[in-house]
Amino acid sequence: MTEIRTDWSRTEIASLFDLPFTELLFQAASIHRQNHPADQVQLCTLLSIKTGGCPEDCGYCSQSVKADSGVEATKLMDVQAVLQSAAQAKDHGSQRFCMGAAWRNPKDRDMPAIVEIVKGVRAMGLETCMTLGMLTPKQAGMLADAGLDYYNHNIDSSPEYYERVITTRTMGERLETLDHVRKSGINVCSGGIVGMGETREDRVGFIHTLATLPQHPESVPVNALVPVKGTVLGDMLADTPLAKIDDIEFVRTVAVARITMPLSMVRLSAGRESMSDAAQALCFMAGANSIFTGDKLLTAPNAGDDSDAALFARLGLTALQGEEPLRACKVAEPAE
């Protein structure tokens, strides 16, 4: 049985990154097979239920009010419209429905509609995930009571590189929201973005932060930056194409995430549309076992259902067999 550790050192994680590529993949694949079906991948759909107008200044995000990306701000989608999209996603084979709202944090007036959405999507038998920004303990409790399975709140990068990407919210505030989510009994979904101009040392710090949480996130999305014109990083990296992370380094990041967090779903997220089939195959070998399907991820392009079906057929992969989602254990509050 795989040992679950939360005491990884940065030196140990750096040593994993430095392994010969084939040895790293062998170790990651071995751990993956001990804990997950080797040839099954979870299919997820991501829907933007409130787009644009976010007051945060995340350098990668086209939905920030600081970006000149052409993304127009919208209001929160009607509940029935969201449920209709969820039903379509299920018909296309998705087992997990993720919903994102471009907020710094939800207002209390938004919560009744959000709760109704969660209940409706979960009643369809879909695994539910939301990303709404920072949460208060009360809001996390409302989502838990509604039956939300996962809450996504990415840490984005290492603590050291984080402040070079975002100034309107601290890493500590992100970790505080993750703590609220964990204590409410909702499963944690937290990962980050690579290819933002960071170093390998920053990728070590990113993995280290997640792998040393008191409990590993049940879901770890690994995104490759999709540079968007009009965003700080999109414009910066347009002039420095060599800053883009190469496929081998991206696969290394996936593999190290799998080794350090054996039970987590490692989600191959944004950036797949620019990856070759061979690169994606290596990611699956390295332990990625979840993808987003469809043509769009919030506002960024995605590979598309037809492309994914063809790739799965070539690789002999199948959709993860659906079961009732596992619920995280609620963490008891400390005694007074």
CORQUI-V742596 format. One record per helix or strand of 2 or more residues. SS is the DSSP state (hx for helix, st for strand). FROM is the first residue (numbers start at 1). TO is the last residue. If there is no record, write none. Layout:
BEGIN
SS:FROM:TO  SS:FROM:TO
END
This chain:
BEGIN
hx:10:17  hx:21:35  st:40:50  hx:79:91  st:96:101  hx:108:123  st:127:131  hx:137:146  st:150:152  hx:159:165  hx:171:184  st:187:189  st:192:194  hx:200:211  st:219:224  hx:232:238  hx:241:243  hx:247:260  st:265:268  hx:272:274  hx:277:285  st:290:292  st:296:297  st:300:301  hx:305:315  st:318:319
END
